[in-house]
Amino acid sequence: MLDNYSNYPKDSKDPTFQSKLDTCVNESHNLLADLLLEMGKSLNYNFDKVYLKRNVYAPKGHADIIYEQEIIRRSLVGVFLNQLAIPIRIVESKSGEEKREDNKKA
């Protein structure tokens, strides 16, 4: 299992990167299902591999965190590879007089 993780494709510019990544991800799912199957057997659970691959419970909060981390990771990689720019918005601040007026109203 560790061998599969250590051999994930690293060069995102490689034209076959996505297919290699998909292959590694699928292999990771298979290996995890095998691991869970063996663990289940040792604990006298009768799950089959298909059930483990398709119906493993994952809390929504965990899935949300993973999804958000992936968005951040991909965005940062895009910035570092000079493929994406960081969006910047200029906001005009209020003058000192306008701030004092707002404070008087509050």
Backbone torsions as a table, in degrees:
resi	resn	phi	psi	omega
1	MET	NA	-45.8	179.6
2	LEU	-63.1	-34.8	178.6
3	ASP	-60.8	-41.3	179.0
4	ASN	-63.1	-45.3	-179.7
5	TYR	-64.7	-37.2	-178.3
6	SER	-74.8	-13.9	-179.4
7	ASN	-105.4	19.0	174.7
8	TYR	-61.3	145.7	178.9
9	PRO	-64.7	143.7	-176.0
10	LYS	-115.5	-22.9	-175.8
11	ASP	-91.8	98.7	-176.9
12	SER	-70.4	-11.8	178.1
13	LYS	-86.1	-12.0	177.4
14	ASP	-63.3	128.5	-178.3
15	PRO	-60.5	-22.1	179.6
16	THR	-99.5	11.0	-176.1
17	PHE	-54.4	-51.9	-174.9
18	GLN	-62.9	-41.2	179.8
19	SER	-68.0	-37.6	176.7
20	LYS	-66.0	-41.1	178.9
21	LEU	-63.5	-45.2	178.5
22	ASP	-59.3	-41.2	178.9
23	THR	-62.2	-45.1	179.5
24	CYS	-65.4	-40.2	179.0
25	VAL	-63.9	-44.5	178.0
26	ASN	-61.7	-41.4	178.1
27	GLU	-64.5	-38.4	177.1
28	SER	-61.4	-42.0	178.0
29	HIS	-63.5	-41.6	178.3
30	ASN	-63.5	-44.6	-179.6
31	LEU	-65.6	-39.2	177.0
32	LEU	-64.1	-42.3	178.1
33	ALA	-62.1	-40.8	177.1
34	ASP	-61.4	-44.4	179.6
35	LEU	-62.2	-47.5	179.4
36	LEU	-64.1	-35.9	178.3
37	LEU	-62.1	-46.8	179.6
38	GLU	-66.4	-40.1	177.2
39	MET	-63.2	-42.7	178.5
40	GLY	-62.1	-41.7	178.1
41	LYS	-59.8	-43.3	-178.4
42	SER	-67.1	-20.9	178.2
43	LEU	-103.4	12.1	177.7
44	ASN	64.3	34.6	171.0
45	TYR	-95.6	147.4	-177.4
46	ASN	-113.4	56.7	175.6
47	PHE	-87.2	146.1	171.4
48	ASP	-99.6	166.7	-173.6
49	LYS	-63.0	-38.3	-179.8
50	VAL	-62.7	-43.9	178.2
51	TYR	-59.3	-45.9	-178.5
52	LEU	-64.7	-36.4	-179.2
53	LYS	-72.6	-30.9	-172.9
54	ARG	-105.8	-21.1	-170.7
55	ASN	-125.0	20.1	178.8
56	VAL	-68.5	131.1	-178.7
57	TYR	-73.1	132.8	172.5
58	ALA	-136.7	123.1	179.7
59	PRO	-58.7	142.6	-178.9
60	LYS	-58.3	-38.3	179.6
61	GLY	-59.9	-40.5	177.7
62	HIS	-65.9	-42.7	179.8
63	ALA	-63.6	-40.2	178.2
64	ASP	-62.1	-43.5	-179.8
65	ILE	-62.7	-45.0	179.7
66	ILE	-62.1	-43.7	179.7
67	TYR	-61.3	-46.6	-179.5
68	GLU	-65.3	-40.7	178.2
69	GLN	-62.9	-37.1	178.9
70	GLU	-66.7	-39.5	176.9
71	ILE	-62.0	-46.3	179.7
72	ILE	-63.0	-45.8	-178.1
73	ARG	-60.9	-48.4	-179.4
74	ARG	-63.8	-38.7	179.7
75	SER	-66.0	-43.9	178.8
76	LEU	-65.0	-40.4	176.9
77	VAL	-60.2	-43.1	178.4
78	GLY	-61.2	-39.4	178.1
79	VAL	-67.4	-47.0	-177.4
80	PHE	-66.4	-29.5	178.1
81	LEU	-89.0	6.6	179.0
82	ASN	62.1	33.4	177.6
83	GLN	-102.4	-21.5	179.1
84	LEU	-129.2	151.5	175.6
85	ALA	-109.4	152.8	175.4
86	ILE	-82.3	120.4	-179.2
87	PRO	-69.4	136.5	-179.7
88	ILE	-126.3	136.2	178.1
89	ARG	-124.6	128.9	179.8
90	ILE	-91.3	128.2	-179.4
91	VAL	-119.8	126.7	178.7
92	GLU	-79.3	131.8	178.4
93	SER	-88.2	160.6	179.1
94	LYS	-75.7	150.1	176.5
95	SER	-71.9	166.0	178.9
96	GLY	-57.6	-39.7	-179.4
97	GLU	-64.8	-43.2	179.8
98	GLU	-64.5	-36.9	178.6
99	LYS	-65.2	-41.8	178.8
100	ARG	-64.1	-39.2	178.4
101	GLU	-63.8	-42.5	178.5
102	ASP	-63.1	-40.5	179.9
103	ASN	-65.2	-34.5	179.1
104	LYS	-67.3	-35.9	-178.4
105	LYS	-71.1	-28.2	-174.5
106	ALA	-81.0	NA	NA
